[in-house]
Amino acid sequence: MIFEERQTAKLPRLHDGMQSGPKADWLLVPESFRAALYSTEHPHEIAMDNGLIRRTWRLFPNAATVAYDNLMTSETIIRGVKPEALVRLDGGDYEVGGLKGQEEYGYLRREWVDGMTASPDAFQCTGCETGPIKERFPYRRISAAEVSAWPPPGVSLTLHFAPPSHAKELKGLVLSVHYEMYDGLPLLAKWFSLHNGSGRSLCIDSFTSEMLAVVEWESPVETPDRWDYPNIDVESDYSFQGMTRKKANRTTFWLPDPDYTSQVNYDCLTPLLLVSKPPLGPGVPLPPGETFETFRTFELIHDGTDRERKGLAQKRMYRVLAPWVEDNPMFMHVMSDRTDVVKEAVDQCAEVGFEMVILSFGSGFDMENEDPAYLKRMKELADYAHEKGIRIGGYSLLASRTVGAEDDVVNADGAYYVHAPCLGSRWGRRYLQKIKSFLERTGFDALEHDGSYAGDICESTAHPGHLGREDSQWMQWKAISDLYQWCRERGVYLNVPDWYFLNGSNKTGMGYREVNWALPRERQLILARQNIFDGTWEKTPSMGWMFVPLMPYHGGGAEAILEPLSEHLDDYGTHLMNNFGSGVQAIYRGHRLYDTEATKQVVRQRVDFYKKYRAILDSDIVHVRRPDGRDYDCILHVNPRLKHKGLAVIHNPLEDPIRTTVRLPLYYTGLSGAVLIREQEGDPVLYELDRTFHAQVPVTVAGKSATWLVIEKPES
């Protein structure tokens, strides 16, 4: 639907009653908050609102964000008007939209906007359109656990801009700035596309797709050694080289605002200008008739500073933007690609209830092998696994290896992994095609992709996949993203030790230090629970993998490994409970899952427990007590939409029993007043919640063991 200025009146009016903030907690009842586009009391304004956040644009004399509000806290997010985007084309810098004339940038009054003017040197708004949110790329669901809608429900807005009239060389360009607001959470996405209708090729040297004059979080007179940034989480799908959001975030910059001369900081260095841009380039050509699209920036607005609540918000964001992370198969890493060994592993997985086999690193498996006989054998293994109801995949190493001077990254500072191939080289292009070809020809449905593209810059001018340094980062990111999105369309599961979730990957490391799995077993068990406790502040249980060294790994001796499995059943059972009790899947790396009937029963018992409570165990974690080896540790799964509203798992690392009272924080179960709590499969007991939604639950946990508590709503 195309809007002109006079058509904004056709939108529903944003009335005063919508200013008062949410009436419910969006983390408990997200369905109460629907995104929509509104007109405001001003004839040239539109607003996007979902009851949690609101962004308002003035469309005349040019389009600009003139308000951005946190409705949950009744606070403004911005203190000034900035351009909607910046772009450098063929060496020329251009603002996109925006309004001029604001003299004070410490705050923004509504009446000031009426006196602002459009810059004749900026791209000018020519119209806008709105509609539902469209999928970022095709997505094939595999698991019944993938329940979040795709594409996410919400509303989109696109503002169209034309070049300034005096820039004759740009005539025919259409720059469109896109926004999405989602139902049920305080999240907004932004990016722009540029269509070249000029009849000539041009170069997109650089761009800034978001610029916000954000209200400062602190106001020190002196410049501190470390700043605290505003309480907004900003990231993009242009992420690489990191198992955590912070490390992989390459596009978010908090900068000083030169327009804000009245700030308290004497040096005017307060980081309060939010900018989203690539760290380099992109430096890509845009031929006539083609369209360039930037990465997408996602802005999650928080309603407080509580760590648990902020983490739950971040995890909700990923369930909405990347619902494939909800797929959480139980998988084994097989240490051989021999037909008999793989078939036995498949048989064992099917017997105890595991769901996937991955041919591990060090197994001899080679996804780059194009020998028809090898591909035929791998297809036969895939067919055998599928007949047993088991998904099958394999390991492939991309980075941290050298493939030759002609194809390696050319960079005076070296690659992140010391050695790495360039994905834009001839080898890199062939490699990506080999991976696709192998998956298509064999029917394998999982890829463990080690050392994904890490953001290396390549200065080669001879690689066919990029022109030189300036476009090398962008083009390699595009290449790896295209592979992962291709996998997502075909339902190929992706284990990737980097933060590629928004481009299609399913899982990364939960907290992964390889040499720790060569430590004595007792130390592994407590460190593993620490990894899970710490990793699930920002990841759902299904977003991270753990590790179980059935066989030696990184030099681990007899005191580190679990083989023979029947001789270490207690430790093996604890590993299984660590993982299944947290909803986190692990790499069980070896030749087999069990060696005796007793071992088989231990594995099956833990698998049956996980399957019975799978929905709540895969739900988000509230952190109760971190493992320290001195006392009990406890995590609590919560989901107000399930019959089992919560499930707490309590571990005792000590030799002697622990008798204690656990204070369970049950607010995020959605329950109030009283709750039913039963230990394991025992009888439920009614507990009253205190004013802070906590229940005091006495428990006794035997030495070196664990128990669990199931929380349900009492019958009325």
Beta strands, then each sheet from edge to edge (+ up, - down):
strand 1: 2-3
strand 2: 36-39
strand 3: 45-49
strand 4: 53-58
strand 5: 64-70
strand 6: 75-76
strand 7: 78-80
strand 8: 85-89
strand 9: 92-96
strand 10: 124-132
strand 11: 154-162
strand 12: 173-182
strand 13: 187-196
strand 14: 202-208
strand 15: 210-214
strand 16: 232-236
strand 17: 252-255
strand 18: 273-276
strand 19: 282-286
strand 20: 291-293
strand 21: 297-301
strand 22: 331-334
strand 23: 356-359
strand 24: 391-397
strand 25: 446-450
strand 26: 493-495
strand 27: 508-509
strand 28: 544-549
strand 29: 585-590
strand 30: 621-625
strand 31: 633-638
strand 32: 646-652
strand 33: 658-665
strand 34: 674-679
strand 35: 685-688
strand 36: 694-701
strand 37: 705-712
sheet 1: 1+ 10- 11+ 12- 13+ 20-
sheet 2: 1+ 10- 11+ 12- 13+ 21- 16+
sheet 3: 2+ 3- 4+ 5- 6+
sheet 4: 7+ 15- 18+ 17-
sheet 5: 9+ 8- 14+ 19-
sheet 6: 26+ 25+ 24+ 23+ 22+ 29+ 28+ 27+
sheet 7: 30+ 31- 32+ 37- 34+ 35-
sheet 8: 33+ 36-
end
